[in-house]
Amino acid sequence: MHDLQMTMDDGVRAIPIPGLPEIVSGENIGNLISDQCLMNDTPPCVGDLIVVAQKIVSKSENAVVELSTQTPNDEAYRLAQIVGKDPRLVQIVLDQSTRVVRAVQGVLIVETHHGFVCANAGVDHSNIEGDETVTILPVDSDRSAEIIRGAFLRRTGRKVGVVISDTFNRPWREGSINVAIGIAGFDPLQDLRGTEDDFNREMTTSVVSLADEVASMAQLVMGEAGRVPAAIVRGVKWNPGDHSKTRLLRPANQDLFR
């Protein structure tokens, strides 16, 4: 459990991957990103973690909805009045959700079909052409990550891990942060239970969300704008394996705030 793989000995780096084209439906972004790494003279190393913004994954998979296609139901109209949002947008949010967690002026928090608790079910206007167009989260972001991972192996010969990231807000703290919504090739959690701290005391509760930390580090070079929707994070300790984003989701019976 604690035999972590170290990719480098000189610290941790986040390397942006600029130069990608505007992504459209049907494009193989794994091929595009891996080829761009080579073109940028930043080839991947064995053990790198590749972080890819959800937005370009959604675009490539046609996870895009036009507001004009929506016919809001009564619940969408009711919630739209509470939160002050377009009823058509609220209908899309409801379609992507299993339950509404909180609805107040300007804020609609829901639980998505994937199990994420977040604002607007990840439905987003930003970084997409058209005022009437929004992206939704990929249907299966783990599968999306695995496809990208396979492309890197085929085109570069390097075994990497992949994170699909999105920007979430957090309770109790101001500001948003990048988190993992899909993973492939590695354990997203670093379980330190049973190891010793600096004073030789056994740690009994320490489980680190490694995938979220990697996503956050990548965001420092990806930004919220600027057309850098992917990055390499190099030098991180991680365990290879076949894991799912569900490993990051706290079970309902252990969530004190449900």
C-alpha positions in Angstrom: 0.0 0.0 0.0 2.9 2.4 0.7 5.3 1.3 -2.1 4.9 4.6 -3.9 6.6 5.2 -7.3 8.8 8.2 -7.6 9.3 9.6 -11.1 12.1 12.1 -10.4 14.5 13.1 -7.6 14.6 16.8 -8.1 11.2 17.9 -6.8 7.8 18.3 -8.4 7.1 20.4 -11.5 4.0 21.5 -13.4 4.7 21.9 -17.1 2.0 23.6 -19.3 1.1 22.2 -22.7 0.3 25.2 -24.8 -0.4 25.2 -28.5 -3.5 22.9 -28.7 -6.1 23.9 -31.3 -9.7 24.8 -30.5 -11.3 21.4 -29.7 -14.4 20.3 -31.6 -16.6 17.2 -31.3 -15.0 13.9 -32.4 -11.4 14.9 -32.0 -9.0 12.5 -30.3 -7.6 14.8 -27.6 -5.2 12.1 -26.4 -3.5 12.1 -29.7 -3.5 15.9 -29.9 -2.1 16.4 -26.4 0.6 13.7 -26.6 1.7 15.0 -30.0 1.7 18.6 -28.7 4.1 17.5 -25.9 6.5 16.3 -28.5 6.1 19.5 -30.6 6.8 21.6 -27.5 9.9 19.7 -26.8 8.5 18.6 -23.4 8.1 14.8 -24.0 6.4 12.9 -21.2 8.5 10.8 -18.9 7.5 7.4 -17.4 5.5 8.2 -14.3 4.3 11.7 -15.3 0.7 12.6 -14.5 -1.2 14.3 -17.3 -3.9 16.7 -16.2 -6.6 17.6 -18.8 -9.3 20.2 -18.3 -12.8 18.8 -18.4 -13.9 21.5 -20.8 -11.9 20.1 -23.8 -13.0 16.5 -22.9 -16.6 17.6 -23.0 -16.1 19.4 -26.3 -14.4 16.4 -27.9 -17.2 14.1 -26.7 -20.0 16.4 -27.7 -21.1 16.9 -24.1 -22.6 20.2 -25.2 -26.2 21.5 -24.9 -27.9 24.4 -26.6 -30.2 26.4 -24.3 -32.6 26.8 -27.2 -33.4 23.1 -27.1 -34.7 23.2 -23.5 -38.3 23.2 -22.3 -38.1 23.9 -18.6 -40.5 22.0 -16.3 -42.3 23.5 -13.3 -39.4 22.6 -10.9 -36.9 24.4 -13.2 -39.0 27.5 -13.2 -39.4 27.4 -9.5 -35.7 27.0 -8.8 -34.8 29.6 -11.5 -36.9 32.2 -9.6 -35.1 31.3 -6.3 -31.5 31.4 -7.7 -32.0 34.0 -10.4 -30.8 31.9 -13.3 -32.2 31.2 -16.8 -34.9 28.4 -16.4 -33.4 26.7 -19.5 -30.0 26.5 -17.7 -31.6 25.2 -14.5 -33.4 22.5 -16.5 -30.0 21.3 -17.9 -28.7 21.3 -14.3 -31.6 19.2 -13.1 -31.2 16.8 -16.0 -27.6 16.2 -14.8 -28.5 15.8 -11.1 -29.9 13.3 -8.7 -30.9 15.8 -6.0 -30.8 19.5 -5.2 -28.6 20.1 -2.1 -29.1 23.9 -1.7 -30.8 26.7 -3.7 -30.4 30.3 -2.8 -29.9 33.5 -4.7 -27.1 33.0 -7.2 -26.2 29.5 -6.0 -27.6 26.1 -7.1 -25.8 23.2 -5.4 -26.7 19.7 -6.6 -25.5 16.1 -6.6 -24.7 14.9 -10.1 -25.3 11.5 -11.5 -21.6 10.8 -11.1 -21.9 11.5 -7.3 -20.2 15.0 -7.3 -21.7 17.6 -5.1 -21.0 20.9 -6.9 -22.5 24.1 -8.3 -24.7 23.8 -11.3 -23.8 20.1 -11.9 -20.7 21.3 -13.6 -22.8 22.9 -16.4 -20.7 25.8 -17.7 -20.8 28.8 -20.1 -17.1 29.6 -20.0 -14.5 28.9 -22.7 -17.0 27.9 -25.3 -18.3 29.7 -28.4 -21.9 30.9 -28.4 -23.9 32.7 -25.7 -26.6 29.9 -25.9 -24.2 27.0 -25.5 -23.1 25.2 -22.4 -20.9 22.2 -21.7 -21.9 19.4 -19.3 -19.6 16.9 -17.6 -18.4 13.9 -19.5 -20.7 10.8 -19.0 -17.7 8.7 -17.8 -14.6 10.8 -17.1 -12.7 7.7 -16.0 -13.1 6.2 -19.5 -12.1 9.5 -21.0 -8.9 9.5 -18.9 -8.2 5.9 -19.9 -8.5 6.7 -23.6 -6.0 9.6 -23.2 -3.7 7.4 -21.2 -3.8 4.8 -24.0 -3.0 7.5 -26.6 0.1 8.6 -24.7 1.4 5.0 -24.5 0.8 4.4 -28.2 2.3 7.7 -29.4 5.1 8.3 -26.9 5.8 4.8 -25.4 5.4 6.3 -22.0 3.2 4.9 -19.2 1.6 7.9 -17.5 -1.4 8.5 -15.2 -4.2 10.8 -16.3 -6.4 13.2 -14.4 -9.5 14.9 -15.8 -10.0 18.1 -13.8 -12.6 20.6 -13.2 -12.9 23.7 -11.0 -15.1 23.3 -7.9 -15.8 25.7 -5.0 -15.5 24.4 -1.5 -17.6 24.7 1.7 -16.1 26.9 4.4 -13.5 28.5 2.2 -13.5 31.3 -0.4 -12.2 30.7 -3.9 -12.3 27.8 -6.3 -9.8 25.0 -6.8 -9.1 22.4 -9.4 -10.1 18.8 -8.5 -10.0 15.4 -10.1 -13.3 14.2 -11.7 -11.8 11.3 -13.6 -8.6 9.3 -13.3 -6.7 6.5 -15.0 -3.6 4.5 -14.3 -3.0 5.3 -10.6 -4.4 5.3 -7.1 -6.0 8.8 -6.5 -5.6 8.4 -2.8 -2.3 8.2 -0.8 -3.1 6.1 2.3 -0.6 6.9 5.0 -2.4 5.0 7.8 0.0 2.7 9.5 3.1 4.7 8.7 4.9 6.9 11.2 5.1 10.6 11.5 8.3 12.6 12.2 8.1 11.7 15.9 7.6 7.9 15.3 3.9 8.0 16.1 1.7 5.8 14.0 -0.7 7.8 11.7 -4.2 6.4 11.9 -6.4 8.7 9.8 -4.1 10.4 7.2 -5.4 9.7 3.7 -4.3 12.3 1.1 -6.3 13.1 -2.0 -3.3 12.9 -4.3 -5.4 13.3 -7.5 -6.9 16.6 -6.2 -3.5 17.9 -5.2 -2.1 17.1 -8.7 -5.1 18.8 -10.3 -4.6 21.9 -8.2 -0.9 22.1 -9.0 -1.6 21.8 -12.7 -4.1 24.6 -12.5 -1.3 27.0 -11.6 0.1 26.7 -15.1 -3.2 26.0 -16.9 -5.2 28.9 -15.6 -8.8 29.7 -16.1 -8.2 31.3 -19.6 -5.3 31.5 -22.0 -5.8 28.3 -24.0 -3.7 25.9 -21.9 -6.1 23.1 -21.1 -3.6 20.5 -20.2 -0.4 20.1 -18.2 2.2 17.6 -17.1 2.9 17.1 -13.4 6.2 15.5 -12.9 8.0 14.2 -9.8 5.0 12.9 -7.8 5.0 9.7 -5.8 2.1 7.5 -6.9 1.0 3.9 -7.0 -0.1 2.5 -10.4 -3.4 0.6 -10.6 -6.8 0.4 -12.1 -8.9 2.8 -10.0 -12.0 5.0 -10.3 -13.0 8.5 -9.4 -15.5 6.9 -7.0 -12.6 6.3 -4.7 -12.5 10.0 -4.1 -16.2 10.2 -3.2 -17.1 9.9 0.5 -19.9 7.3 1.0 -23.2 8.9 2.1 -23.3 7.0 5.4 -19.9 8.5 6.3 -20.7 12.1 5.2 -21.6 14.1 8.3 -23.1 17.0 6.3 -25.7 15.1 4.2 
